[in-house]
């Protein structure tokens, strides 16, 4: 993967999670959770493609984004 492509893909994931915070108030928690889980999975795969599957980068990502995002309130 080219450096420029990698940077663009990472920027896109950052933008997606940032946008997820502003999903229409009142949206069902489960719907937000589904979107977050998809974002997390896609981002983990991207990090694994950029670095190695067992790299510290993926471990740090998992530590930060455990099971739910901090902005996900019921």
C-alpha positions as CSV (number, residue, x, y, z in Angstrom):
1,X,0.0,0.0,0.0
2,X,1.4,3.4,-0.9
3,X,2.1,5.9,1.8
4,X,-0.4,8.4,0.4
5,X,-3.1,5.8,0.3
6,X,-2.4,4.7,3.8
7,X,-2.6,8.2,5.1
8,X,-5.9,8.8,3.3
9,X,-7.4,5.6,4.6
10,X,-6.4,6.5,8.2
11,X,-7.8,10.0,7.8
12,X,-11.0,8.5,6.5
13,X,-11.4,6.3,9.6
14,X,-10.7,9.3,11.9
15,X,-13.4,11.3,10.1
16,X,-15.8,8.4,10.4
17,X,-15.4,8.0,14.1
18,X,-15.6,11.8,14.6
19,X,-18.9,11.8,12.6
20,X,-20.3,8.9,14.6
21,X,-20.3,11.2,17.7
22,X,-22.8,13.5,15.9
23,X,-25.3,10.9,14.8
24,X,-28.8,12.3,15.1
25,X,-29.8,12.5,18.8
26,X,-32.4,9.9,19.7
27,X,-30.9,7.3,17.3
28,X,-31.2,3.9,19.0
29,X,-28.2,2.8,21.0
30,X,-28.1,-0.5,19.2
31,X,-27.9,1.3,15.8
32,X,-25.0,3.4,17.1
33,X,-23.3,0.3,18.5
34,X,-23.6,-1.5,15.2
35,X,-21.9,1.5,13.4
36,X,-19.2,1.6,16.0
37,X,-18.5,-2.1,15.8
38,X,-18.2,-1.9,12.0
39,X,-15.9,1.1,12.3
40,X,-13.7,-0.7,14.9
41,X,-13.5,-3.8,12.8
42,X,-12.6,-1.9,9.6
43,X,-10.0,0.1,11.5
44,X,-8.4,-3.0,13.1
45,X,-8.1,-4.5,9.6
46,X,-6.5,-1.4,8.3
47,X,-4.0,-1.2,11.1
48,X,-3.1,-4.9,10.6
49,X,-2.6,-4.2,6.8
50,X,-0.3,-1.2,7.5
51,X,1.6,-2.8,10.4
52,X,1.7,-6.4,11.4
53,X,-1.2,-8.4,12.8
54,X,0.5,-8.8,16.2
55,X,2.0,-5.4,16.4
56,X,1.8,-3.1,19.4
57,X,-0.2,-0.7,17.3
58,X,-3.2,-3.1,17.1
59,X,-2.9,-3.8,20.8
60,X,-2.8,-0.1,21.7
61,X,-5.9,0.4,19.4
62,X,-7.7,-2.4,21.2
63,X,-6.8,-1.0,24.6
64,X,-8.2,2.5,23.6
65,X,-11.4,1.3,22.0
66,X,-12.2,-1.7,24.2
67,X,-15.8,-2.8,23.6
68,X,-17.5,0.5,23.1
69,X,-16.6,4.1,22.4
70,X,-16.6,6.6,25.2
71,X,-19.3,8.7,23.4
72,X,-21.7,5.8,23.2
73,X,-24.3,6.6,25.9
74,X,-27.5,4.7,26.4
